[in-house]
Amino acid sequence: MIEHSWNDADAQTWVDALGPNPSEADVTLAHRVYSSRIIGQDPDLVMHGGGNTSVKVTRPDLFGEPQRVLHVKGSGWDLDTIKAPGLPGVRLDPLLKLRALDALTDEDMVNVQRNNLLDSTAPNPSVETLLHAFLPHTFVDHTHATPFLVLANLPNAEQVAREIFGDRLGIVPYIMPGFALAKHAAEVYEQRPDVEGLLLLKHGHFAFGPDAKSSYDLIVQHSNEVADYLKMRGATSLKVRVPLPEADGLATLRGALGPSDPDGPMPVLALRNGPDVLSFFERSDVRELSTRGVGSPDHVIRTKAKPLVLSKNDLQSREAIKAKIEAFEADYSAYFARQNARVGNDRTMLPTRPNLVWVKGVGVIGLGANDKAANISADLGEQNLRVRAVGEDAGGFQPIGEDDLFEMEYWSLEQAKLGKGKLPRFAGRVVMVTGGAGAIGLATAKAFAALGASTFLVDRDAEPLESALKSLGSGHDGIALDVTDPEAAALAADAVTQRFGGLDILVSNAGAALGGALADLEEADLRAAFELNFFSHQRFARHAAKLFAQQGRGGQILFNISKQAVNPGKNFGAYGLPKATTLFLMRQLALELGEHGVRVNGVNADRIRSGLLTDSFIAERAKARGTDAATYMAGNLLKREVEADHVASAFVALAQMERTTAHVVTVDGGNIEASLR
């Protein structure tokens, strides 16, 4: 059942934010923003752009003459976070004139809509703008509510809708979104102008009203009437990830799904395996249901028409996975060839790899070029499982057929939602950073994230880790572990695999300095220093190498070593000894892993303000050398302080040097004694 979320006080906050004496149009738009957001924040109403809203207002033009304006959801905005700029204003009267035409191309439709924007820099209005325009109501809401997706895809959907609503809803047959659908929907409405909304078969639901609350009330009421009829109790399970006993198979799957180019990015994986997902896979008709298409036509661009279906045993065999991927790709290529011939051979085939995987006994796995795309696919995959199961048991899940699916998948206006820009350099790459909440670790994570990577932080303390992840934003994760724990590396490797599907780059960064004369040092202290500054690096590198082997696609290991490895400082032997050993580890691993495509490099940094080099420690060292802190920190050939961001840039640079291994980049502003010559 859909929860009713309208709150008058919350709605008023959007009006209050307009400041003193707002116009009536802006107050109405503020209500539109509020109700759009509460619709978008319920995934059982809309999910990942799968819906749109509008409002009609009157605004003065440049000459002070009143003009009717339609504010409608713009491309690139999601309802759950929309603001006023996400509802661009379009002059309404020119749109209404279009209804007299017998036909209108998509290109002309988009051109007319853009030509009538109040702000020429605004985003493109929704592809369903004309449907909103042709309905006379002030507020119009369009959703793809889960109960309505079940209803819309039943073989006798119109009959069931009449049982639930009587004549309160108009019934619109399936027509691809655009001009033709807008005209026909308006005609259906005009046959019964007292209807409360429209059911678009195989598509979704419209409701409308004179104000934001009344239209929203109907969206919730109608959805709950359908849910009650279908005995759909509770919200759709989403984003449930239960730890797997073993995650090794995910890394094997990720590697098998990678491109033929060994340097190309593998997809990011998003696993969903809650009880509802797993119970779906116990059905006897799972394989047959996998071939039926999608719950809503717009899902096809995110999930493709079919998932790749695997068994739990398949995940243990790279050959078994590859064989089924090859069969999937051959099937997709044949589908494209059939359909492209039907429409005139004027389309270019999209990538043939799957976007969604069903693994019986394991879960649903969304695939994407980044974490956001993978999670969109997984979310829609979970919703589709429920729509399929409830629909099939209620009379049959019968969505649009292959011809219509192809038209949607290869529709230029739908493809535009995915964006055509070049992906960032590290899109699809998963980067683990140990000591990730520290100065260097967090700077490094941010540098990789800025280039599109999904980062996974490992740090000892939960609170700083949480703060670091918050600063990175969505699409990143981590785990609180003491890297000196012998099991920490295995736990971190398992966690990053279950979260993202595997690993591409390990930045083994965690460390701390122990001072004191080496001759006076207790053996236990020296052993502790080695645990942190050598053995933790060795264990994390070993488990990273295991993941790389499971993926079969190479990988990178980057060590934060230190100038102490080659230029020892007085009373820093307990730090320099394990760091020197880590330098040798880097070279040895480069030697042994190179044939498997794994590159191993390091950074030697010096005098970086961090957990190693605190302000009090800097003051102490500066005093010992008879100088001030600023001069001490700039005590290098360049006479400039080296910062954490500079070290981060070195890690990123090494990660981009595709034919470099066993190399150390020195980041210390210039220290001849520490230079590797």
Secondary structure, 3 states (H helix, E strand, C coil): CCCCCCCHHHHHHHHHCCCCCCCHHHHHHHHHHHHHHHHHCCCCCCCCCCCEEEEEEEEECCCCCEEEEEEECECCCCHHHCCHHHCCEEEHHHHHHHHHCCCCCHHHHHHHHHHCECCCCCCCECCCHHHHHHCCCCEEEEECCHHHHHHHCCCCHHHHHHHHHCCCEEEECCCCCCHHHHHHHHHHHHHCCCCCEEEECCCEEEEEECCHHHHHHHHHHHHHHHHHHHCCCCCCCCCCCCCCCCCHHHHHHHHHCCCCCCCCCCCEEEEECCHHHHHHCCCCCHHHHCCCCCCCHHHHHHHCCCCEEECCHHHHCHHHHHHHHHHHHHHHHHHHHHHHHHHCCCCCCCCCCCCEEEECCCEEEEEECCHHHHHHHHHHHHHHHHHHHHHHHCCCCCCCCHHHHHHHHCCHHHHHHHCCCCCCCCCCCEEEEECCCCHHHHHHHHHHHHCCCEEEEEECCHHHHHHHHHHHCCCCEEEECCCCCCCHHHHHHHHHHHHHCCCCEEEECCCCCCCECHHHCCHHHHHHHHHHHHHHHHHHHHHHHHHHHHHCCCEEEEEECCHHHCCCCCCEHHHHHHHHHHHHHHHHHHHHHHHHCEEEEEEEECCCCCCCCCHHHHHHHHHHCCCCHHHHHCCCCCCCCCCHHHHHHHHHHHHHCCCCCCCEEEECCCCHHHCCC
